[in-house]
Amino acid sequence: MNEWLKMGGYGFYVWSSYGMLAAAILIELISLHRRRRGAWQRFDDLRAEYGEPQGSASSAVEGSR
């Protein structure tokens, strides 16, 4: 098991690469969540400012959040 983790002397490079990839994916997911939440907030602000158009399907939009 120890030899497998060392990977012929390249273990540090391999495992640190996996760690960096995991960190980058986590950062991207958090960033995406924040941008999406901000976009919906701006949408709600604009809808409140200008009013909701006649015949809109706001119930369909609300379900996608």
Z-matrix of the N, CA and C atoms (Angstrom, degrees):
N
C 1 1.464
C 2 1.532 1 110.22
N 3 1.323 2 116.90 1 -41.47
C 4 1.456 3 121.04 2 -178.43
C 5 1.527 4 110.97 3 -64.28
N 6 1.325 5 116.44 4 -39.30
C 7 1.464 6 120.00 5 177.87
C 8 1.522 7 111.31 6 -65.23
N 9 1.324 8 115.54 7 -37.00
C 10 1.469 9 119.42 8 179.53
C 11 1.534 10 109.93 9 -65.01
N 12 1.323 11 117.14 10 -39.68
C 13 1.461 12 120.56 11 178.58
C 14 1.524 13 111.64 12 -68.93
N 15 1.327 14 117.56 13 -33.97
C 16 1.465 15 121.07 14 178.91
C 17 1.528 16 111.68 15 -73.05
N 18 1.323 17 117.68 16 -28.04
C 19 1.464 18 124.61 17 177.79
C 20 1.518 19 112.60 18 51.23
N 21 1.310 20 116.55 19 50.05
C 22 1.456 21 121.07 20 175.84
C 23 1.521 22 114.05 21 65.29
N 24 1.329 23 116.96 22 29.68
C 25 1.458 24 120.11 23 179.03
C 26 1.526 25 113.82 24 94.11
N 27 1.326 26 116.73 25 -7.26
C 28 1.471 27 120.69 26 -179.53
C 29 1.527 28 112.60 27 -104.66
N 30 1.312 29 116.71 28 11.81
C 31 1.462 30 121.47 29 -176.03
C 32 1.520 31 113.52 30 -58.97
N 33 1.331 32 116.44 31 -43.64
C 34 1.469 33 119.08 32 -179.09
C 35 1.524 34 110.47 33 -60.29
N 36 1.326 35 117.03 34 -44.86
C 37 1.467 36 121.14 35 179.44
C 38 1.527 37 111.07 36 -63.74
N 39 1.326 38 116.68 37 -45.60
C 40 1.471 39 121.13 38 -177.14
C 41 1.521 40 110.78 39 -65.31
N 42 1.338 41 117.34 40 -50.66
C 43 1.458 42 120.12 41 -175.68
C 44 1.531 43 111.93 42 -71.39
N 45 1.322 44 117.67 43 -33.23
C 46 1.465 45 117.93 44 175.92
C 47 1.529 46 110.57 45 -69.85
N 48 1.324 47 117.71 46 -31.10
C 49 1.468 48 120.57 47 175.34
C 50 1.524 49 110.56 48 -65.34
N 51 1.335 50 116.42 49 -43.82
C 52 1.465 51 119.69 50 176.23
C 53 1.533 52 111.16 51 -61.46
N 54 1.322 53 116.33 52 -40.35
C 55 1.465 54 120.07 53 178.97
C 56 1.515 55 112.45 54 -64.57
N 57 1.328 56 116.08 55 -41.89
C 58 1.470 57 119.76 56 178.27
C 59 1.528 58 110.87 57 -65.23
N 60 1.317 59 116.80 58 -39.72
C 61 1.459 60 120.54 59 177.76
C 62 1.523 61 110.92 60 -62.55
N 63 1.321 62 116.87 61 -45.35
C 64 1.466 63 120.80 62 178.72
C 65 1.536 64 110.78 63 -61.54
N 66 1.320 65 117.22 64 -41.35
C 67 1.466 66 120.88 65 178.71
C 68 1.530 67 110.76 66 -65.31
N 69 1.337 68 117.35 67 -41.93
C 70 1.467 69 120.48 68 179.85
C 71 1.521 70 111.18 69 -64.58
N 72 1.330 71 117.30 70 -40.55
C 73 1.471 72 120.16 71 178.37
C 74 1.520 73 110.08 72 -65.14
N 75 1.320 74 117.74 73 -42.45
C 76 1.461 75 121.12 74 179.36
C 77 1.530 76 111.21 75 -63.27
N 78 1.322 77 117.08 76 -44.02
C 79 1.466 78 120.88 77 178.01
C 80 1.528 79 110.67 78 -62.25
N 81 1.328 80 116.91 79 -41.64
C 82 1.462 81 120.59 80 179.51
C 83 1.530 82 111.47 81 -64.40
N 84 1.319 83 117.79 82 -41.40
C 85 1.467 84 120.85 83 178.55
C 86 1.532 85 111.63 84 -64.23
N 87 1.325 86 116.65 85 -41.83
C 88 1.464 87 120.18 86 178.25
C 89 1.527 88 110.30 87 -65.03
N 90 1.323 89 116.58 88 -42.96
C 91 1.463 90 121.10 89 179.31
C 92 1.529 91 111.06 90 -63.15
N 93 1.319 92 116.17 91 -43.21
C 94 1.464 93 120.57 92 178.73
C 95 1.522 94 111.00 93 -61.57
N 96 1.317 95 116.85 94 -42.83
C 97 1.467 96 120.86 95 178.99
C 98 1.530 97 111.19 96 -61.66
N 99 1.322 98 116.62 97 -43.03
C 100 1.473 99 120.04 98 179.71
C 101 1.521 100 112.07 99 -66.69
N 102 1.339 101 116.75 100 -41.81
C 103 1.476 102 119.60 101 178.99
C 104 1.521 103 110.83 102 -64.77
N 105 1.322 104 116.80 103 -40.73
C 106 1.470 105 120.54 104 179.66
C 107 1.528 106 110.73 105 -64.74
N 108 1.333 107 115.92 106 -43.89
C 109 1.466 108 119.63 107 178.65
C 110 1.530 109 110.87 108 -63.15
N 111 1.338 110 117.28 109 -39.72
C 112 1.457 111 121.06 110 177.73
C 113 1.518 112 112.72 111 -66.01
N 114 1.329 113 116.40 112 -38.05
C 115 1.464 114 119.96 113 178.68
C 116 1.525 115 110.66 114 -65.42
N 117 1.334 116 116.59 115 -42.45
C 118 1.468 117 118.64 116 177.99
C 119 1.523 118 110.84 117 -66.04
N 120 1.320 119 117.70 118 -35.37
C 121 1.467 120 120.14 119 177.88
C 122 1.523 121 110.87 120 -64.60
N 123 1.347 122 116.30 121 -43.53
C 124 1.468 123 119.47 122 177.30
C 125 1.528 124 110.94 123 -63.63
N 126 1.326 125 116.64 124 -38.47
C 127 1.459 126 120.81 125 177.52
C 128 1.529 127 110.38 126 -61.67
N 129 1.328 128 116.52 127 -46.08
C 130 1.467 129 120.47 128 178.89
C 131 1.525 130 111.44 129 -63.04
N 132 1.342 131 117.22 130 -39.57
C 133 1.464 132 120.71 131 178.52
C 134 1.526 133 110.81 132 -63.66
N 135 1.322 134 116.90 133 -44.77
C 136 1.472 135 120.06 134 179.10
C 137 1.523 136 111.53 135 -65.82
N 138 1.319 137 116.52 136 -39.40
C 139 1.460 138 119.89 137 179.41
C 140 1.523 139 109.95 138 -65.22
N 141 1.323 140 117.95 139 -38.54
C 142 1.464 141 121.48 140 178.46
C 143 1.525 142 110.67 141 -69.43
N 144 1.323 143 116.87 142 -35.82
C 145 1.458 144 120.89 143 -178.27
C 146 1.526 145 111.80 144 -71.81
N 147 1.308 146 117.38 145 -45.47
C 148 1.461 147 121.19 146 -174.80
C 149 1.522 148 113.39 147 -98.26
N 150 1.291 149 117.89 148 -6.98
C 151 1.447 150 121.05 149 -178.59
C 152 1.517 151 110.88 150 82.65
N 153 1.303 152 114.62 151 163.08
C 154 1.452 153 120.33 152 -178.84
C 155 1.522 154 109.63 153 -91.40
N 156 1.341 155 118.44 154 130.43
C 157 1.466 156 120.28 155 -178.93
C 158 1.527 157 111.87 156 -65.44
N 159 1.329 158 115.39 157 155.43
C 160 1.458 159 121.18 158 178.57
C 161 1.515 160 110.48 159 -63.67
N 162 1.342 161 116.49 160 138.41
C 163 1.445 162 121.16 161 175.74
C 164 1.519 163 114.73 162 72.07
N 165 1.330 164 117.17 163 21.18
C 166 1.466 165 118.66 164 -178.96
C 167 1.513 166 109.45 165 -79.05
N 168 1.302 167 114.61 166 157.20
C 169 1.466 168 121.14 167 -179.87
C 170 1.524 169 108.95 168 -104.56
N 171 1.317 170 116.45 169 62.82
C 172 1.458 171 119.28 170 -176.39
C 173 1.519 172 111.73 171 -69.02
N 174 1.324 173 118.27 172 -26.70
C 175 1.455 174 118.87 173 179.50
C 176 1.527 175 110.89 174 -66.95
N 177 1.318 176 118.05 175 -31.41
C 178 1.467 177 120.60 176 176.51
C 179 1.514 178 110.90 177 -69.92
N 180 1.337 179 117.45 178 -36.25
C 181 1.450 180 121.57 179 179.35
C 182 1.525 181 110.00 180 -70.39
N 183 1.312 182 117.53 181 -41.52
C 184 1.443 183 121.40 182 -178.85
C 185 1.530 184 111.99 183 -60.76
N 186 1.322 185 117.38 184 -34.77
C 187 1.450 186 120.83 185 -179.02
C 188 1.503 187 113.76 186 -70.33
N 189 1.327 188 118.86 187 -19.63
C 190 1.466 189 121.37 188 -176.98
C 191 1.518 190 112.94 189 -85.39
N 192 1.305 191 119.55 190 -6.88
C 193 1.457 192 122.26 191 -178.77
C 194 1.459 193 107.67 192 -78.91
